[in-house]
Amino acid sequence: MKVKEVAALIERFAPLALQEEYDNSGLNVGSYEAEVTGVLLCVDVTEAVLDEARSLGANLIVSHHPLLFHPLRQLVDADYVQRIAARAVLEGVSLYAAHTNLDSAPGGLSFRLGGQLGLKDMQVLDPNPVFPGAGFGVVGLLAEARPMADYLREVQAKLQVGAVRYSELCHQTVQRVAICTGAGGSLIRQAAVAGADLYISADFRYNDFFTPAPSMVIADVGHFESEYCAIGLLSDIIIKKIATFAVHKSVHSTNPVNYLV
């Protein structure tokens, strides 16, 4: 099996045409024609992940976040991006990313997280005007109304969040929940218009916590924590078609943010 065949499986689920203009999903380093000896799945490509791939004999790393967001003007070991790119080339490891296309694909990352957090009857929060069924975020229902504080603690435990930042608890109970994996501050108003009691996302700014009051609670669960489910989703996409192929979930895909609590 070649890199291009693994890429085709992912792109059948999450076409590259769905990625945002600023994004760099697809093959960042390597060759589509390279024979794959194994796949390692992660959120971010780090030097520890590269070491892990080598120890597993995997020469294709599929990440959620692209290593290369900006063009490299030099390759001189000046920062971690250059070091990883150079190592990947020298060690014959291809780096492929499925980022905003995986976020916005029908049944994509927010649907995955919503399922983990108990949501049913999910619909796209911010539909793509061109691609039916695609778009960012979801809104759905819990099986029954829950105490807001209890549900937030449940979310914290399920996602292993060090600390949840949240706005004023203007609702004591929650049943309708909106979710956007990653940085979702731009969809706060859409979540409110959708009638969500609670909007779960990440990377909210200070002023964002004023925006939804008094109609909705927002909760910031952390960027990495909200997108860690990408590993499981990518695994399912690949293994569903090639069940006997060596696909590994990285144990060194770790959160760069630490919490002092």
BELKAMO-V502436 format. One line per field, one symbol per residue. psi: psi as a letter, one per 20 degrees, with the letter a starting at -180 (. if undefined). A space follows every 50 residues. Layout:
psi->???
//
This chain:
psi->prghhgghggihgnqhiiqrhirlqaohpbphipppiqppprgqorhhhg gggghikpjpporgpqgohqqpirmkkhrhggggggggghjkpqoqpndh hhgiqpkbghgghgghjjqrlqqpgnqpihopirrqrrpaqqhrpqpghg hhhgggghilphpppqapmipirphopqpoqbokhijghhgghikphppp brkqrgihihgiqjhqpqpojqgghhjhihghghgggghhhmhjqnpqpp ijnqpipqpo.
//
